[in-house]
């Protein structure tokens, strides 16, 4: 696979760390498969942004007659695909290095870089929460105690970045154990998360427990995942679609908030990942689609981080409710909002990347070099 450019490495969804090591985790796949990886990441982050725009901007600012229920159903349909696929790909991209254990110091660098990004932006979100008085805004940091708690227990959209660092720490530390045992333990934890009372279902720590199995699947099953992107794609499309529909129907028969429901959800989400890989492989063969999704997929980190400030801005701007009075804006609000958030996030990052603010997305070079080699010599 051709070696990516330095800029592309900076924006790897696994963390910003690869911009400092100068290499991307190897995936034994030809160039076509590399394209589907970026297409999949782009589709996932767009789906995440659309969900947040719908929940935090569209729903509260539009009347019930605006079709909010239809958009709710549409965005929630992609729930089995968004984060399961994004975490699976994140694990796949770091598979070889993570399985090399702590002997590969790039794993130390990856963890340090991810937590650095988390800490920097947690401080930014804390300042935003202190400056903006509106109480209706999502993911506000309510106090100093809340900020200190979130150093170890995320409760904002940054939980994704924190989870990546945590998963690398745990899986890298478990390399002496058989992969299938580790993967089975993560699957068991995901299932047992169904014991948690329903009122805690949306807490970020529970998300980290559930989605860990998908990151682990990416680490331990890269060959199987790549297999879905090659060969007889039409046959695999029919098979994975059938499996997803079957397990979706099975999940709908379970009672929410039970271990049975979580077990069915895990099987359904696993089927969704395989279906998404096949679909993204097909999409990667369409040049017009590839240009957009792959470009976004190589820049998921700044979009994921900067989406919250832009969403706050959309919610607070007086002109936004007025725009919803225009029929085409009202009925396609989540689409327009998603385009604005993605475009604004990329524009802000483009500006930041040309100043010292770029270090809000990656460790300073001297720190990275020190981590890679305590003696100061790069490996």
Secondary structure, DSSP 8 states (H G I E B T S, - for coil): -----HHHHHT-TT-STHHHHS-----S--HHHHHHHHHHHHHHHHHHHHHHHIIIIIHHHS-GGGSHHHHHHHHHHGGGTHHHHHHHHHHHHTHHHHHTGGGSHHHHHHHHHHHHHHHHHHHHHHHHHHH---TTSTT---SHHHHHHHTTS--STTHHHHHHHHHHHHHHHTTTS-HHHHHHHHHHHHHHGGGS-GGGTT-HHHHHHHHHHHHHHHHH-HHHHHHTTSS-HHHHHHHHHHHHHHHHHHHHTS-TTSHHHHHHHHHHHHHHHHHHHHHHHHHTTSHHHHHHHHHHHTTHHHHHHHHHHHHHHHHH-HHHHHHTTSHHHHHTHHHHHHHHHHHHHHHHHHHHTTSGGGGGSS--HHHHHHHH-TTS---
